[in-house]
Amino acid sequence: MDTAFLDELASGSPTPGGGGAAAYGGALAAALASMVCHLTIGKKRYADVEPQMEEALSRLTDLRRELEALVEADARAFAPLSDAYRMPKATPGEARAKEAALQAALKDATEVPLSIMEACARVISELGFLQEEGSRLALSDVGCAALFADAALQAANMNVRINVSSLADEDKALAYERKADGLLRAGRATAQQVAENVMKEL
Amino acid sequence: MDTAFLDELASGSPTPGGGGAAAYGGALAAALASMVCHLTIGKKRYADVEPQMEEALSRLTDLRRELEALVEADARAFAPLSDAYRMPKATPGEARAKEAALQAALKDATEVPLSIMEACARVISELGFLQEEGSRLALSDVGCAALFADAALQAANMNVRINVSSLADEDKALAYERKADGLLRAGRATAQQVAENVMKEL
């Protein structure tokens, strides 16, 4: 198996880190869900749902690509933040420049994990249909997708929280927190319901 | 980013599937935890815990390699099971041969996800120390590792359940179920505690 991503993750470089892992975990869930579509499409027993299954597969493929790109976007958003934390603040002018750089970098570093949360929530919203209508042979794979999408959603939320806590603009911080809360609550409830339904049927 | 594993997972081939994803998710958690060790080792502020941090890193590296190998082992254990399900059972002789092949294959297909559960539980058992003593800059990464190890443990448990439910040897089935239950309960409790502690500190 190719272990390049895991090797990079394990290294002493701070990126990819938890944010990149969150995006990767969401992509893992989308990939598993895509496999379930593939194992259902073309089977006589599931012919009735084939058009919807094709549409779900198309959306899940797009979501996987988006989450793969978010692994890289998370690393790109971290660099300016890390640079800003290292800026000097010996003089009032330096301190102002540092704070301005920090606040600009924090905005991006918060918005990327928020985008990861949104993509994970959209992956989760495909899973109820797959659990009900997908091939019974792949039922546990739907359950595993729900578990990983749930973990990825929570992991991305942790990354939103760290950065929001340093934001000076309180209105913006509150707006980010509300958005993250809403995505977390709705997404987790659906993902956990899917995982529970799968466990009952196994 | 290298997407080879995700591409294979998303394909119409049944392996890698949920079992392989569980092993990969456990390796992802071990990799994140290893990064936390790397970001702590060599820093003056954490010099006191450096010897233990080095030992944790060594164990986590071994666990990651083990979980990477279990991705492949899961796929290898699936092939004979899939072959057995396809055997004919038109005559009593064929039916007996099919049942024997199936039962032999189910044993391996259950023991691999049980090994994944054991490795995930051992990853989880490293995280409390990292949450308390690891670099504060990597605290959210410990939380993300806990979330993914928890999801991987549950995903592997789903794969134990499917196979156990078809085992004819009831004593063996019960023994597997008890082992999985114990690993699941203890591992989940610790992982959730770590994730909660991280959220409180963020």
Interface residues (C-beta under 8 A of the other chain):
Chain A: M1 D2 T3 A4 F5 L6 D7 L9 A10 S11 G12 S13 P14 G17 G18 A21 A22 Y24 G25 A27 L28 A30 A31 L32 S34 M35 H38 L39 L60 T61 R64 E68 V71 E72 L137 A138 S140 D141 G143 C144 A145 L147 F148 D150 A151 Q154 A155 M158 N159 R161 I162 S165 A195 V198 M199 L202
Chain B: M1 D2 T3 A4 F5 L6 D7 L9 A10 S11 G12 S13 P14 G17 G18 A21 A22 Y24 G25 A27 L28 A30 A31 L32 S34 M35 H38 L39 T61 R64 E68 V71 E72 L137 A138 S140 D141 G143 C144 A145 L147 F148 D150 A151 Q154 A155 M158 N159 R161 I162 S165 A195 V198 M199 L202
